[in-house]
Amino acid sequence: MRSWHVDEPGPVEAGRPLVRRDTPVPEPGPGELLLRVRACGVCRTDLHVTEGDLPVHRPGVTPGHEVVGEVVALGSGSGTAAAGFAAGFATGDRAGAAWLRSTDGTCVYCRRGAENLCPGSRYTGWDSDGGYAEYLTVPAAFAHRLPDRYSDAELAPLLCAGIIGYRALKRAELPEGGRLGIYGFGGSAHLAAQVALARGAELYVMTRGAKSRELARSLGAAYVGAPADPPPEPLDAAILFAPAGELVPPALAALDRGGTLAIAGIYLSDIPVLDYDRYLFQERQLRSVTSNTRQDAREFLDFAGQHHLSVTTHSYPLDAADTALADLKAGRFDGAAVLLP
């Protein structure tokens, strides 16, 4: 099968850190599904792994963790309910593989419903080969049922961008009918914004790029400005999607008393020194977002099934995965890029 591998992490515009090879189709182990990849989203986390911002956990790993696939084979024990999440997949089913690949299921975090904090967690496209390929395996207990009425390309970004955006929205603790600020407006942000709007929020978007600003306006943003611009109204909550630590101070400054800023990315550049009185006093909060739980994924995918989301995608052939990552870094598109084998 065709697959891409991170052999030597480095800048995507300065070389070819991704290498394409022909490799054997993987065999599903006990409790695993073999998926034929129908679509794979291109996430900024893939860029961080490819460029070395996130050190690879497996040399030569295949990136990609927003995978829509068709079940073509089942390992032993994968057709039964597992941990209450995977309810009997069969060959021919459409299934999703996401960032969280497995947890130990026994630690204090898993036992209390916070499996996203499991020290033994493993991740698709980082610890194991992901979806920049024609096939991949996924544990059945961590595979996702997918909503109808979406194409494969539309579903792919939901499996990380959508789920992580949903987790970030929960962490931001936006009150009902509140004012939400979003910093950066790419694949994850434009999905989280629609969830917030459907729940009655007023949306303020601060982002660079004419296409991203146009997308924000088309979805119903009350205000669209530059990344560091102060919004015209104090915010009840905000989410930072851009991996830019320098935006933390202006985002905190934009919060009303008691407001919360959630940082959605797995990677963030350094945050400048914060003046406590200006940025954090009056019970403003700064929160990180770490992966997601399967319950987050189920809640979001159920929401997506009940409220058809507008998913802005730009398709690339699998053979152009390196180009898609370079275009993502350069901000050449709005919404999300998707690889179609």
C-alpha positions as CSV (number, residue, x, y, z in Angstrom):
1,M,0.0,0.0,0.0
2,R,1.0,3.6,-0.4
3,S,1.9,5.4,2.9
4,W,3.8,8.5,4.1
5,H,6.4,8.4,6.8
6,V,8.2,11.0,9.0
7,D,11.8,9.8,8.6
8,E,13.7,13.1,9.5
9,P,11.4,15.8,11.1
10,G,12.1,19.2,9.8
11,P,10.5,22.3,8.2
12,V,8.1,21.3,5.4
13,E,9.1,24.3,3.2
14,A,12.8,23.6,3.5
15,G,12.9,19.9,2.6
16,R,10.9,16.7,2.4
17,P,10.5,15.5,6.0
18,L,7.6,13.2,4.7
19,V,8.7,10.3,2.5
20,R,6.3,8.1,0.5
21,R,6.8,4.4,0.4
22,D,5.1,1.2,-0.6
23,T,4.6,-0.9,2.6
24,P,2.6,-4.1,3.4
25,V,-1.0,-3.8,4.5
26,P,-1.1,-4.1,8.3
27,E,-2.7,-7.1,10.0
28,P,-5.3,-6.3,12.7
29,G,-4.4,-7.7,16.0
30,P,-6.7,-9.0,18.7
31,G,-9.5,-6.5,19.3
32,E,-8.5,-4.3,16.3
33,L,-10.2,-3.3,13.0
34,L,-8.4,-3.0,9.7
35,L,-9.8,0.1,7.9
36,R,-9.4,0.9,4.2
37,V,-8.9,4.7,4.4
38,R,-11.6,6.6,2.5
39,A,-10.5,10.1,3.8
40,C,-8.0,11.5,6.2
41,G,-8.0,15.0,7.5
42,V,-4.8,17.1,7.7
43,C,-4.4,18.4,11.2
44,R,-2.0,21.0,12.6
45,T,-0.8,18.3,15.0
46,D,0.4,16.3,12.0
47,L,2.4,19.4,11.0
48,H,3.9,19.5,14.5
49,V,4.9,15.9,14.4
50,T,6.3,16.2,10.9
51,E,8.4,19.3,11.7
52,G,9.6,18.0,15.1
53,D,7.7,20.4,17.4
54,L,6.3,17.2,18.9
55,P,9.1,14.6,18.9
56,V,8.0,11.5,17.1
57,H,7.2,8.6,19.4
58,R,7.9,6.0,16.7
59,P,10.6,6.5,14.0
60,G,9.2,6.6,10.5
61,V,5.6,7.0,11.8
62,T,2.8,7.6,9.4
63,P,0.9,10.7,10.4
64,G,-2.9,11.2,10.3
65,H,-5.6,10.9,12.9
66,E,-8.8,12.1,11.3
67,V,-9.6,8.9,9.5
68,V,-12.8,7.8,7.9
69,G,-12.5,4.2,6.7
70,E,-14.3,1.1,5.7
71,V,-13.9,-2.0,7.9
72,V,-12.3,-4.7,5.7
73,A,-11.1,-7.1,8.4
74,L,-11.5,-7.8,12.1
75,G,-9.0,-9.1,14.6
76,S,-10.2,-11.7,17.1
77,G,-12.6,-10.2,19.7
78,S,-13.2,-7.0,17.8
79,G,-16.8,-7.7,16.8
80,T,-18.1,-7.5,20.4
81,A,-18.9,-4.6,22.6
82,A,-15.7,-3.2,24.1
83,A,-15.7,-0.9,27.1
84,G,-19.2,0.2,26.3
85,F,-18.1,2.2,23.2
86,A,-17.6,-0.1,20.2
87,A,-20.8,-2.1,19.7
88,G,-20.0,-4.8,17.2
89,F,-18.4,-3.5,14.0
90,A,-18.7,-5.6,10.9
91,T,-16.9,-5.7,7.6
92,G,-18.4,-3.0,5.3
93,D,-19.2,-0.6,8.1
94,R,-18.0,3.0,8.0
95,A,-15.9,3.8,11.1
96,G,-13.7,6.6,12.3
97,A,-10.2,6.5,13.9
98,A,-9.2,9.6,15.9
99,W,-6.2,10.9,17.9
100,L,-6.8,8.9,21.0
101,R,-5.9,5.3,20.1
102,S,-5.8,3.6,23.5
103,T,-5.5,4.0,27.3
104,D,-4.5,1.6,30.0
105,G,-8.1,1.6,31.4
106,T,-6.9,1.0,34.9
107,C,-5.2,4.2,36.2
108,V,-6.9,6.7,38.5
109,Y,-7.6,9.0,35.6
110,C,-9.3,6.3,33.5
111,R,-11.3,5.2,36.5
112,R,-12.7,8.6,37.2
113,G,-13.7,9.3,33.5
114,A,-10.6,11.4,32.6
115,E,-9.0,9.0,30.2
116,N,-7.6,11.9,28.2
117,L,-5.1,12.3,31.1
118,C,-4.0,8.6,31.2
119,P,-0.2,8.4,31.5
120,G,-0.4,5.2,29.3
121,S,-2.4,6.8,26.5
122,R,-1.3,6.2,22.9
123,Y,-2.1,8.3,19.8
124,T,-2.8,7.6,16.2
125,G,-0.2,9.1,13.9
126,W,2.2,9.6,16.8
127,D,2.6,6.3,18.6
128,S,1.2,4.1,15.8
129,D,0.8,4.6,12.1
130,G,-2.1,6.8,11.0
131,G,-4.2,7.6,8.0
132,Y,-1.7,9.1,5.5
133,A,-1.9,5.7,4.0
134,E,-4.3,3.4,2.2
135,Y,-5.0,1.2,5.3
136,L,-4.5,1.4,9.1
137,T,-5.6,-0.5,12.2
138,V,-7.5,0.9,15.1
139,P,-8.6,-0.8,18.4
140,A,-12.4,-1.5,18.1
141,A,-12.9,0.0,21.5
142,F,-11.5,3.4,20.3
143,A,-13.2,3.4,16.8
144,H,-16.1,5.7,16.3
145,R,-19.6,5.3,14.8
146,L,-20.1,8.1,12.4
147,P,-23.2,10.2,11.7
148,D,-25.1,10.0,8.4
149,R,-25.7,12.8,5.9
150,Y,-22.0,13.6,5.6
151,S,-19.5,12.7,2.9
152,D,-16.3,11.0,3.8
153,A,-14.4,14.3,3.3
154,E,-16.8,16.2,5.6
155,L,-16.6,13.6,8.3
156,A,-12.8,13.5,8.5
157,P,-12.3,16.9,10.2
158,L,-15.0,16.0,12.7
159,L,-12.7,13.3,14.1
160,C,-10.1,15.6,15.6
161,A,-10.8,19.2,14.7
162,G,-14.5,18.8,15.7
163,I,-13.9,16.7,18.8
164,I,-11.1,18.9,20.2
165,G,-13.0,22.0,19.4
166,Y,-15.9,20.6,21.4
167,R,-13.6,19.7,24.3
168,A,-12.2,23.2,24.3
169,L,-15.7,24.7,24.3
170,K,-16.5,22.6,27.4
171,R,-13.3,23.7,29.1
172,A,-14.1,27.3,28.3
173,E,-17.3,27.1,30.4
174,L,-19.2,29.5,28.1
175,P,-22.4,30.5,29.9
176,E,-25.8,30.1,28.1
177,G,-26.2,33.0,25.6
178,G,-22.7,34.2,26.4
179,R,-20.1,36.0,24.3
180,L,-17.4,33.7,22.9
181,G,-14.1,34.8,21.5
182,I,-12.2,32.6,19.1
183,Y,-8.6,33.3,18.2
184,G,-7.5,31.6,15.0
185,F,-10.2,30.3,12.6
186,G,-9.1,27.1,11.0
187,G,-10.5,23.5,10.8
188,S,-11.3,23.1,14.5
189,A,-12.4,26.7,15.2
190,H,-15.0,26.8,12.4
191,L,-16.7,23.7,13.9
192,A,-16.6,24.7,17.5
193,A,-18.1,28.1,16.5
194,Q,-21.1,26.3,15.0
195,V,-21.7,24.3,18.1
196,A,-21.6,27.5,20.2
197,L,-23.8,29.4,17.8
198,A,-26.4,26.6,17.8
199,R,-26.5,26.9,21.6
200,G,-27.2,30.7,21.4
201,A,-23.7,32.2,21.8
202,E,-22.6,35.5,20.4
203,L,-19.4,34.9,18.4
204,Y,-16.3,37.2,18.2
205,V,-13.5,36.0,15.9
206,M,-10.0,37.3,15.9
207,T,-7.9,35.8,13.1
208,R,-5.5,36.5,10.2
209,G,-6.3,35.8,6.6
210,A,-9.0,37.1,4.4
211,K,-10.5,33.7,3.7
212,S,-10.7,32.8,7.3
213,R,-12.4,36.1,8.2
214,E,-14.9,35.6,5.3
215,L,-15.7,32.1,6.6
216,A,-16.3,33.5,10.1
217,R,-18.7,36.1,8.8
218,S,-20.6,33.6,6.7
219,L,-21.1,31.4,9.8
220,G,-22.6,34.3,11.8
221,A,-19.9,36.0,13.7
222,A,-21.0,39.2,15.3
223,Y,-17.5,40.6,15.0
224,V,-14.3,39.7,13.0
225,G,-11.0,41.3,13.6
226,A,-7.2,40.8,13.5
227,P,-5.6,38.3,15.9
228,A,-4.6,40.7,18.7
229,D,-7.4,43.2,18.2
230,P,-9.6,43.8,21.3
231,P,-13.2,42.8,20.6
232,P,-15.9,45.5,21.0
233,E,-17.4,43.7,24.0
234,P,-15.9,41.9,27.0
235,L,-15.9,38.1,26.5
236,D,-17.5,35.6,28.8
237,A,-15.2,32.9,27.4
238,A,-12.5,32.4,24.7
239,I,-10.7,29.7,22.9
240,L,-7.2,30.0,21.5
241,F,-6.8,27.8,18.5
242,A,-3.7,29.5,17.0
243,P,-0.5,27.9,18.4
244,A,0.8,31.4,19.2
245,G,1.6,32.1,22.9
246,E,1.8,35.8,22.2
247,L,-2.0,35.9,21.8
248,V,-2.6,34.7,25.4
249,P,-2.2,38.2,27.0
250,P,-4.6,40.0,24.6
251,A,-7.1,37.1,24.9
252,L,-7.0,37.2,28.7
253,A,-7.3,41.0,28.6
254,A,-10.5,40.6,26.5
255,L,-12.2,38.5,29.1
256,D,-14.9,39.9,31.4
257,R,-14.7,39.2,35.1
258,G,-14.8,35.5,35.8
259,G,-14.1,34.6,32.1
260,T,-12.1,31.6,31.0
261,L,-9.6,31.2,28.2
262,A,-9.1,27.6,27.0
263,I,-6.0,26.8,24.9
264,A,-7.0,24.1,22.4
265,G,-3.7,23.1,20.8
266,I,-1.3,20.3,21.8
267,Y,1.6,22.7,21.0
268,L,1.9,26.4,21.9
269,S,4.9,28.8,21.5
270,D,6.1,30.5,24.6
271,I,3.6,32.7,26.5
272,P,5.0,36.2,27.5
273,V,5.3,37.2,31.1
274,L,1.7,37.9,32.4
275,D,0.9,40.9,34.6
276,Y,-1.3,39.3,37.3
277,D,-3.5,42.4,37.9
278,R,-4.1,43.1,34.2
279,Y,-4.6,39.6,32.9
280,L,-5.7,37.2,35.7
281,F,-7.2,39.1,38.6
282,Q,-11.0,39.2,39.0
283,E,-11.1,35.4,38.7
284,R,-10.1,35.1,35.1
285,Q,-9.0,31.6,34.3
286,L,-6.4,30.1,31.9
287,R,-7.0,26.5,31.0
288,S,-5.3,23.9,28.8
289,V,-7.0,21.2,26.7
290,T,-5.4,17.8,26.7
291,S,-6.7,15.4,24.0
292,N,-10.3,14.2,24.6
293,T,-12.3,11.4,26.1
294,R,-14.3,8.9,24.1
295,Q,-17.4,10.4,25.8
296,D,-16.4,13.8,24.3
297,A,-16.3,12.2,20.9
298,R,-19.6,10.5,21.3
299,E,-21.3,13.7,22.5
300,F,-19.9,15.7,19.6
301,L,-20.7,13.2,16.9
302,D,-24.2,12.9,18.3
303,F,-24.5,16.7,18.1
304,A,-23.2,16.6,14.5
305,G,-25.8,14.0,13.6
306,Q,-28.6,16.2,15.0
307,H,-27.4,19.5,13.7
308,H,-25.8,19.3,10.3
309,L,-22.6,21.2,10.5
310,S,-21.1,23.1,7.6
311,V,-17.7,21.6,7.1
312,T,-15.4,23.6,4.8
313,T,-12.9,21.2,3.2
314,H,-10.2,21.3,0.5
315,S,-9.3,18.0,-1.0
316,Y,-5.9,16.7,-1.9
317,P,-4.9,13.3,-3.3
318,L,-3.0,11.0,-1.0
319,D,0.1,11.5,-3.1
320,A,0.1,15.2,-2.3
321,A,0.1,14.9,1.5
322,D,3.4,16.9,1.8
323,T,1.8,19.7,-0.3
324,A,-1.3,19.8,1.9
325,L,0.9,20.2,5.1
326,A,2.9,23.0,3.4
327,D,-0.3,24.7,2.4
328,L,-1.7,24.3,6.0
329,K,1.4,26.0,7.5
330,A,1.3,28.8,5.0
331,G,-2.4,29.4,5.6
332,R,-3.4,28.9,1.9
333,F,-6.9,27.7,2.7
334,D,-9.7,28.2,5.1
335,G,-11.4,25.3,6.9
336,A,-9.7,21.9,6.7
337,A,-7.6,19.9,4.2
338,V,-8.5,16.3,3.5
339,L,-6.5,13.6,1.8
340,L,-8.6,11.3,-0.5
341,P,-6.8,8.0,-1.4
